[in-house]
């Protein structure tokens, strides 16, 4: 599946660790081939493996503008504490749950940019260049319909380890340095309790 580039007369002998691969696939001098091959391997491993260890559920894909894609990537990066692939997907799931809820703005940027809801500077801080491809890939996966299966309708999270005395907070997941929860009314809590007793 790799592109084949026309052979030049000066590239008949290649030496070094990439020599054989370059000879078979690229028809390039070894130095040039090493650069091309490292880019190909990097693209294949860093992006496509990003969600391999995360079990996800799936919903209908979302058509998003470039600015909404950027807002999703920003929320996922700055809120997941960059510590977990599962945390990235979980934050993206919360964003999409809010977009679809009718209780929050109906665009990704509207949700992520809402005052006092996400990390300070989420819309203005620079993303580290070396992390951008992986974060964009994770954001694309969420926009393609990947969701964390434990979050169902959860629209809230806070830093893991904090405790609050509110009875309406039903915790469903801890991932990426965050504790994710649903807010449940007394009626919802009673209904869940009755189902559990059956």
ZATORGU-239152 format. One record per residue: residue number from 1; residue in one letter; x, y, z of N, C-alpha, C in turn. Coordinates in nm, 3 decimals. Layout:
<recs>
- num|residuo|n_x|n_y|n_z|ca_x|ca_y|ca_z|c_x|c_y|c_z
- NUM|A|X|Y|Z|X|Y|Z|X|Y|Z
...
</recs>
This chain:
<recs>
- num|residuo|n_x|n_y|n_z|ca_x|ca_y|ca_z|c_x|c_y|c_z
- 1|X|0.081|-0.119|0.000|0.000|0.000|0.000|0.085|0.126|0.000
- 2|X|0.214|0.113|0.010|0.301|0.229|0.010|0.326|0.278|-0.131
- 3|X|0.341|0.410|-0.151|0.360|0.462|-0.286|0.495|0.421|-0.342
- 4|X|0.498|0.401|-0.471|0.624|0.367|-0.535|0.668|0.486|-0.617
- 5|X|0.791|0.529|-0.596|0.845|0.645|-0.665|0.943|0.597|-0.770
- 6|X|0.942|0.662|-0.884|1.026|0.619|-0.996|1.172|0.610|-0.955
- 7|X|1.239|0.504|-1.003|1.379|0.479|-0.969|1.469|0.577|-1.045
- 8|X|1.563|0.637|-0.972|1.663|0.719|-1.040|1.785|0.633|-1.066
- 9|X|1.865|0.669|-1.166|1.981|0.588|-1.204|2.083|0.582|-1.092
- 10|X|2.090|0.684|-1.008|2.192|0.686|-0.902|2.149|0.610|-0.777
- 11|X|2.030|0.552|-0.774|1.984|0.488|-0.651|1.980|0.337|-0.660
- 12|X|2.074|0.277|-0.733|2.071|0.132|-0.749|2.124|0.059|-0.627
- 13|X|2.215|0.119|-0.548|2.267|0.053|-0.428|2.233|0.137|-0.307
- 14|X|2.176|0.073|-0.208|2.140|0.141|-0.084|2.199|0.063|0.032
- 15|X|2.251|0.135|0.129|2.307|0.070|0.246|2.241|0.125|0.371
- 16|X|2.258|0.058|0.481|2.202|0.104|0.607|2.076|0.027|0.643
- 17|X|2.018|0.056|0.759|1.906|-0.022|0.809|1.780|-0.013|0.722
- 18|X|1.766|0.094|0.645|1.646|0.109|0.564|1.669|0.065|0.420
- 19|X|1.790|0.023|0.388|1.826|-0.008|0.250|1.733|-0.102|0.178
- 20|X|1.706|-0.220|0.235|1.622|-0.318|0.168|1.478|-0.270|0.153
- 21|X|1.425|-0.211|0.258|1.288|-0.159|0.251|1.279|-0.050|0.146
- 22|X|1.380|0.038|0.144|1.380|0.147|0.048|1.389|0.093|-0.094
- 23|X|1.472|-0.008|-0.113|1.490|-0.066|-0.245|1.360|-0.128|-0.295
- 24|X|1.288|-0.197|-0.207|1.166|-0.265|-0.247|1.051|-0.168|-0.270
- 25|X|1.031|-0.073|-0.179|0.911|0.010|-0.185|0.929|0.148|-0.247
- 26|X|1.038|0.216|-0.218|1.044|0.357|-0.252|1.137|0.393|-0.367
- 27|X|1.237|0.314|-0.394|1.334|0.347|-0.499|1.400|0.483|-0.472
- 28|X|1.436|0.506|-0.346|1.499|0.631|-0.305|1.636|0.603|-0.245
- 29|X|1.724|0.704|-0.242|1.849|0.689|-0.167|1.816|0.665|-0.019
- 30|X|1.902|0.595|0.050|1.875|0.553|0.187|1.842|0.668|0.280
- 31|X|1.913|0.780|0.270|1.888|0.892|0.361|1.746|0.947|0.341
- 32|X|1.708|0.967|0.216|1.573|1.017|0.188|1.468|0.915|0.230
- 33|X|1.497|0.790|0.207|1.404|0.685|0.242|1.384|0.676|0.394
- 34|X|1.491|0.696|0.469|1.480|0.689|0.614|1.381|0.793|0.665
- 35|X|1.386|0.912|0.607|1.294|1.018|0.648|1.150|0.979|0.612
- 36|X|1.128|0.936|0.488|0.994|0.899|0.442|0.940|0.782|0.525
- 37|X|1.023|0.681|0.546|0.979|0.564|0.619|0.944|0.598|0.765
- 38|X|1.024|0.683|0.828|0.993|0.720|0.966|0.861|0.796|0.974
- 39|X|0.831|0.880|0.874|0.703|0.951|0.872|0.587|0.854|0.854
- 40|X|0.604|0.756|0.765|0.498|0.658|0.740|0.473|0.575|0.865
- 41|X|0.579|0.526|0.928|0.565|0.445|1.048|0.503|0.527|1.161
- 42|X|0.547|0.651|1.177|0.492|0.739|1.279|0.344|0.760|1.259
- 43|X|0.303|0.787|1.136|0.161|0.810|1.108|0.079|0.684|1.134
- 44|X|0.135|0.569|1.102|0.061|0.444|1.120|0.048|0.406|1.266
- 45|X|0.148|0.435|1.347|0.142|0.390|1.485|0.076|0.490|1.577
- 46|X|0.112|0.618|1.567|0.061|0.710|1.668|-0.087|0.737|1.653
- 47|X|-0.137|0.750|1.532|-0.277|0.787|1.516|-0.370|0.667|1.517
- 48|X|-0.337|0.564|1.442|-0.431|0.454|1.429|-0.442|0.371|1.557
- 49|X|-0.339|0.372|1.641|-0.343|0.296|1.765|-0.406|0.374|1.879
- 50|X|-0.444|0.497|1.854|-0.484|0.586|1.961|-0.596|0.530|2.047
- 51|X|-0.694|0.466|1.988|-0.808|0.418|2.065|-0.814|0.267|2.074
- 52|X|-0.704|0.199|2.040|-0.705|0.053|2.037|-0.741|-0.010|2.171
- 53|X|-0.700|0.051|2.282|-0.725|-0.011|2.412|-0.849|0.045|2.481
- 54|X|-0.930|0.123|2.409|-1.050|0.181|2.466|-1.171|0.111|2.406
- 55|X|-1.253|0.053|2.492|-1.377|-0.009|2.446|-1.479|0.102|2.429
- 56|X|-1.536|0.117|2.311|-1.631|0.224|2.287|-1.763|0.170|2.235
- 57|X|-1.866|0.250|2.251|-1.993|0.220|2.185|-2.000|0.313|2.065
- 58|X|-2.107|0.305|1.988|-2.112|0.382|1.866|-2.249|0.444|1.845
- 59|X|-2.249|0.566|1.795|-2.371|0.636|1.758|-2.352|0.694|1.618
- 60|X|-2.452|0.762|1.569|-2.445|0.821|1.435|-2.335|0.927|1.429
- 61|X|-2.252|0.927|1.323|-2.147|1.027|1.309|-2.204|1.169|1.303
- 62|X|-2.121|1.266|1.339|-2.160|1.406|1.341|-2.080|1.481|1.235
- 63|X|-2.150|1.560|1.153|-2.081|1.649|1.059|-2.043|1.774|1.136
- 64|X|-1.915|1.805|1.140|-1.869|1.920|1.219|-1.780|2.011|1.135
- 65|X|-1.792|2.139|1.160|-1.707|2.237|1.092|-1.565|2.225|1.147
- 66|X|-1.471|2.288|1.078|-1.332|2.286|1.124|-1.319|2.349|1.262
- 67|X|-1.393|2.456|1.288|-1.382|2.520|1.420|-1.440|2.431|1.529
- 68|X|-1.548|2.359|1.501|-1.603|2.267|1.600|-1.511|2.148|1.624
- 69|X|-1.441|2.103|1.520|-1.342|1.996|1.537|-1.229|2.043|1.629
- 70|X|-1.186|2.167|1.608|-1.081|2.224|1.692|-1.128|2.236|1.837
- 71|X|-1.252|2.280|1.857|-1.305|2.293|1.993|-1.311|2.158|2.063
- 72|X|-1.351|2.055|1.989|-1.356|1.920|2.047|-1.216|1.876|2.089
- 73|X|-1.118|1.894|2.001|-0.981|1.854|2.032|-0.930|1.928|2.155
- 74|X|-0.961|2.057|2.164|-0.916|2.138|2.278|-0.976|2.087|2.410
- 75|X|-1.106|2.063|2.408|-1.171|2.014|2.530|-1.112|1.880|2.572
- 76|X|-1.097|1.790|2.476|-1.044|1.657|2.508|-0.903|1.666|2.563
- 77|X|-0.820|1.751|2.505|-0.681|1.761|2.549|-0.670|1.825|2.687
- 78|X|-0.729|1.943|2.703|-0.710|2.017|2.828|-0.788|1.960|2.945
- 79|X|-0.896|1.890|2.919|-0.976|1.834|3.028|-0.937|1.692|3.067
- 80|X|-0.875|1.617|2.977|-0.842|1.477|3.010|-0.710|1.465|3.084
- 81|X|-0.643|1.576|3.107|-0.512|1.578|3.173|-0.409|1.496|3.095
- 82|X|-0.438|1.472|2.968|-0.346|1.403|2.877|-0.294|1.271|2.933
- 83|X|-0.366|1.211|3.026|-0.311|1.093|3.093|-0.370|0.962|3.047
- 84|X|-0.476|0.965|2.966|-0.543|0.841|2.936|-0.624|0.853|2.807
- 85|X|-0.613|0.752|2.723|-0.695|0.749|2.602|-0.842|0.738|2.638
- 86|X|-0.870|0.659|2.741|-1.007|0.644|2.787|-1.062|0.779|2.834
- 87|X|-0.977|0.858|2.900|-1.017|0.990|2.945|-1.050|1.083|2.830
- 88|X|-0.974|1.075|2.721|-1.002|1.156|2.601|-1.141|1.127|2.548
- 89|X|-1.171|0.998|2.530|-1.301|0.958|2.476|-1.412|0.999|2.573
- 90|X|-1.388|0.986|2.703|-1.490|1.022|2.801|-1.523|1.171|2.796
- 91|X|-1.422|1.256|2.787|-1.448|1.400|2.777|-1.523|1.430|2.648
- 92|X|-1.481|1.370|2.537|-1.552|1.391|2.411|-1.697|1.346|2.419
- 93|X|-1.722|1.238|2.489|-1.859|1.188|2.507|-1.943|1.288|2.584
- 94|X|-1.887|1.344|2.691|-1.960|1.444|2.770|-1.993|1.565|2.682
- 95|X|-1.898|1.610|2.603|-1.924|1.726|2.515|-2.041|1.694|2.423
- 96|X|-2.039|1.577|2.359|-2.147|1.543|2.267|-2.279|1.521|2.340
- 97|X|-2.276|1.466|2.462|-2.399|1.452|2.540|-2.461|1.589|2.569
- 98|X|-2.376|1.687|2.598|-2.427|1.823|2.622|-2.485|1.883|2.495
- 99|X|-2.414|1.866|2.384|-2.463|1.921|2.255|-2.602|1.867|2.224
- 100|X|-2.623|1.739|2.252|-2.749|1.673|2.216|-2.857|1.683|2.324
- 101|X|-2.828|1.747|2.436|-2.919|1.744|2.551|-3.036|1.841|2.543
- 102|X|-3.021|1.952|2.473|-3.122|2.057|2.476|-3.107|2.149|2.595
- 103|X|-3.017|2.116|2.688|-2.993|2.198|2.807|-2.872|2.290|2.791
- 104|X|-2.792|2.264|2.690|-2.668|2.339|2.665|-2.670|2.387|2.520
- 105|X|-2.574|2.472|2.481|-2.569|2.513|2.341|-2.565|2.392|2.248
- 106|X|-2.616|2.407|2.126|-2.626|2.292|2.035|-2.509|2.280|1.938
- 107|X|-2.398|2.347|1.969|-2.275|2.328|1.890|-2.162|2.291|1.984
- 108|X|-2.061|2.226|1.929|-1.946|2.185|2.010|-1.875|2.307|2.068
- 109|X|-1.849|2.408|1.985|-1.781|2.528|2.036|-1.868|2.601|2.137
- 110|X|-1.999|2.599|2.118|-2.088|2.662|2.215|-2.078|2.595|2.351
- 111|X|-2.070|2.462|2.352|-2.056|2.387|2.478|-1.919|2.411|2.539
- 112|X|-1.814|2.393|2.460|-1.677|2.403|2.514|-1.644|2.545|2.558
- 113|X|-1.698|2.645|2.488|-1.669|2.784|2.520|-1.758|2.844|2.627
- 114|X|-1.853|2.766|2.679|-1.944|2.818|2.780|-1.868|2.856|2.907
- 115|X|-1.899|2.972|2.958|-1.826|3.028|3.073|-1.831|2.935|3.195
- 116|X|-1.715|2.916|3.257|-1.701|2.839|3.382|-1.742|2.692|3.371
- 117|X|-1.737|2.636|3.252|-1.775|2.496|3.236|-1.655|2.406|3.209
- 118|X|-1.556|2.458|3.137|-1.438|2.378|3.104|-1.312|2.450|3.153
- 119|X|-1.199|2.387|3.135|-1.072|2.438|3.187|-1.047|2.582|3.144
- 120|X|-0.993|2.664|3.234|-0.960|2.801|3.196|-0.864|2.802|3.077
- 121|X|-0.895|2.885|2.979|-0.809|2.897|2.862|-0.827|2.787|2.760
- 122|X|-0.929|2.703|2.775|-0.949|2.591|2.683|-0.961|2.640|2.539
- 123|X|-1.017|2.758|2.519|-1.037|2.809|2.383|-0.919|2.893|2.334
- 124|X|-0.827|2.930|2.422|-0.721|3.023|2.381|-0.579|2.967|2.396
- 125|X|-0.558|2.872|2.484|-0.422|2.819|2.503|-0.377|2.741|2.381
- 126|X|-0.248|2.739|2.359|-0.192|2.664|2.246|-0.184|2.516|2.277
- 127|X|-0.223|2.435|2.180|-0.203|2.290|2.190|-0.057|2.261|2.153
- 128|X|0.010|2.172|2.224|0.148|2.138|2.187|0.151|2.071|2.050
- 129|X|0.234|2.120|1.961|0.238|2.070|1.823|0.256|1.920|1.814
- 130|X|0.340|1.865|1.901|0.368|1.721|1.892|0.247|1.636|1.931
- 131|X|0.152|1.693|2.004|0.033|1.619|2.047|-0.086|1.636|1.953
- 132|X|-0.082|1.737|1.867|-0.197|1.770|1.782|-0.246|1.652|1.697
- 133|X|-0.161|1.576|1.627|-0.214|1.466|1.545|-0.292|1.363|1.625
- 134|X|-0.240|1.325|1.742|-0.310|1.225|1.825|-0.442|1.280|1.879
- 135|X|-0.440|1.404|1.924|-0.562|1.464|1.979|-0.666|1.481|1.869
- 136|X|-0.623|1.525|1.750|-0.718|1.540|1.640|-0.777|1.405|1.599
- 137|X|-0.695|1.301|1.602|-0.746|1.167|1.569|-0.851|1.123|1.670
- 138|X|-0.824|1.145|1.798|-0.921|1.107|1.902|-1.050|1.188|1.885
- 139|X|-1.038|1.317|1.856|-1.157|1.401|1.836|-1.236|1.352|1.715
- 140|X|-1.166|1.316|1.608|-1.234|1.264|1.488|-1.311|1.136|1.522
- 141|X|-1.252|1.050|1.603|-1.319|0.925|1.642|-1.451|0.955|1.715
- 142|X|-1.448|1.052|1.805|-1.571|1.089|1.875|-1.673|1.144|1.776
- 143|X|-1.628|1.227|1.684|-1.720|1.283|1.584|-1.772|1.176|1.489
- 144|X|-1.694|1.069|1.470|-1.738|0.956|1.386|-1.840|0.868|1.459
- 145|X|-1.863|0.895|1.588|-1.964|0.820|1.661|-1.913|0.738|1.777
- 146|X|-1.782|0.737|1.803|-1.729|0.664|1.917|-1.774|0.732|2.046
- 147|X|-1.821|0.654|2.143|-1.861|0.707|2.273|-1.814|0.611|2.381
- 148|X|-1.793|0.665|2.500|-1.759|0.578|2.612|-1.889|0.512|2.658
- 149|X|-1.894|0.378|2.660|-2.020|0.310|2.690|-2.072|0.329|2.832
- 150|X|-1.988|0.368|2.926|-2.033|0.386|3.064|-2.093|0.524|3.089
- 151|X|-2.085|0.612|2.990|-2.130|0.749|3.014|-2.273|0.774|2.969
- 152|X|-2.330|0.692|2.888|-2.469|0.702|2.846|-2.512|0.848|2.831
- 153|X|-2.571|0.905|2.935|-2.619|1.044|2.927|-2.544|1.136|3.023
- 154|X|-2.431|1.093|3.075|-2.355|1.176|3.169|-2.309|1.304|3.102
- 155|X|-2.327|1.416|3.172|-2.288|1.547|3.117|-2.196|1.624|3.211
- 156|X|-2.145|1.556|3.315|-2.067|1.627|3.415|-1.945|1.547|3.456
- 157|X|-1.843|1.622|3.497|-1.724|1.559|3.554|-1.648|1.661|3.635
- 158|X|-1.565|1.612|3.723|-1.474|1.698|3.799|-1.347|1.618|3.823
- 159|X|-1.247|1.685|3.878|-1.120|1.618|3.904|-1.141|1.499|3.998
- 160|X|-1.085|1.387|3.961|-1.096|1.267|4.044|-1.033|1.293|4.180
- 161|X|-1.089|1.230|4.282|-1.036|1.244|4.418|-1.113|1.344|4.502
- 162|X|-1.187|1.434|4.437|-1.270|1.528|4.511|-1.400|1.459|4.552
- 163|X|-1.454|1.497|4.665|-1.579|1.439|4.713|-1.678|1.550|4.741
- 164|X|-1.803|1.528|4.704|-1.909|1.626|4.729|-2.025|1.553|4.797
- 165|X|-2.097|1.622|4.887|-2.203|1.556|4.965|-2.340|1.553|4.897
- 166|X|-2.347|1.587|4.771|-2.477|1.596|4.704|-2.530|1.459|4.667
- 167|X|-2.655|1.433|4.699|-2.716|1.303|4.672|-2.750|1.284|4.525
- 168|X|-2.760|1.393|4.450|-2.799|1.381|4.310|-2.684|1.346|4.215
- 169|X|-2.563|1.333|4.267|-2.447|1.300|4.183|-2.429|1.148|4.179
- 170|X|-2.456|1.090|4.065|-2.440|0.945|4.048|-2.316|0.920|3.962
- 171|X|-2.208|0.871|4.024|-2.082|0.851|3.954|-2.087|0.725|3.867
- 172|X|-2.036|0.739|3.744|-2.041|0.627|3.650|-1.903|0.585|3.598
- 173|X|-1.802|0.671|3.613|-1.671|0.639|3.557|-1.565|0.729|3.617
- 174|X|-1.445|0.673|3.636|-1.327|0.753|3.666|-1.224|0.721|3.559
- 175|X|-1.180|0.824|3.486|-1.083|0.805|3.377|-1.014|0.936|3.344
- 176|X|-0.888|0.928|3.306|-0.814|1.046|3.263|-0.804|1.154|3.369
- 177|X|-0.804|1.114|3.496|-0.792|1.212|3.604|-0.924|1.279|3.641
- 178|X|-1.035|1.230|3.586|-1.167|1.289|3.613|-1.265|1.185|3.664
- 179|X|-1.362|1.231|3.741|-1.475|1.149|3.784|-1.598|1.198|3.709
- 180|X|-1.661|1.110|3.635|-1.776|1.145|3.551|-1.904|1.103|3.622
- 181|X|-2.006|1.187|3.611|-2.129|1.156|3.682|-2.253|1.210|3.609
- 182|X|-2.367|1.155|3.648|-2.497|1.201|3.603|-2.563|1.270|3.722
- 183|X|-2.643|1.370|3.694|-2.725|1.430|3.799|-2.860|1.363|3.792
- 184|X|-2.902|1.304|3.905|-3.030|1.234|3.910|-3.121|1.298|4.012
- 185|X|-3.246|1.318|3.973|-3.346|1.373|4.065|-3.383|1.267|4.168
- 186|X|-3.455|1.307|4.271|-3.500|1.211|4.372|-3.583|1.101|4.306
- 187|X|-3.671|1.139|4.216|-3.756|1.042|4.147|-3.671|0.941|4.067
- 188|X|-3.569|0.992|3.997|-3.480|0.902|3.920|-3.404|0.808|4.013
- 189|X|-3.356|0.861|4.127|-3.283|0.776|4.222|-3.373|0.668|4.280
- 190|X|-3.497|0.704|4.311|-3.591|0.606|4.365|-3.624|0.498|4.263
- 191|X|-3.640|0.538|4.137|-3.669|0.441|4.030|-3.554|0.344|4.012
- 192|X|-3.431|0.395|4.017|-3.313|0.309|4.005|-3.306|0.213|4.124
- 193|X|-3.335|0.265|4.244|-3.333|0.180|4.364|-3.437|0.070|4.358
- 194|X|-3.557|0.100|4.308|-3.662|0.000|4.296|-3.625|-0.107|4.196
- 195|X|-3.563|-0.066|4.084|-3.520|-0.166|3.984|-3.412|-0.257|4.041
- 196|X|-3.325|-0.202|4.124|-3.216|-0.280|4.183|-3.268|-0.384|4.283
- 197|X|-3.382|-0.356|4.348|-3.438|-0.448|4.447|-3.515|-0.562|4.383
- 198|X|-3.549|-0.551|4.257|-3.626|-0.658|4.191|-3.542|-0.777|4.161
</recs>
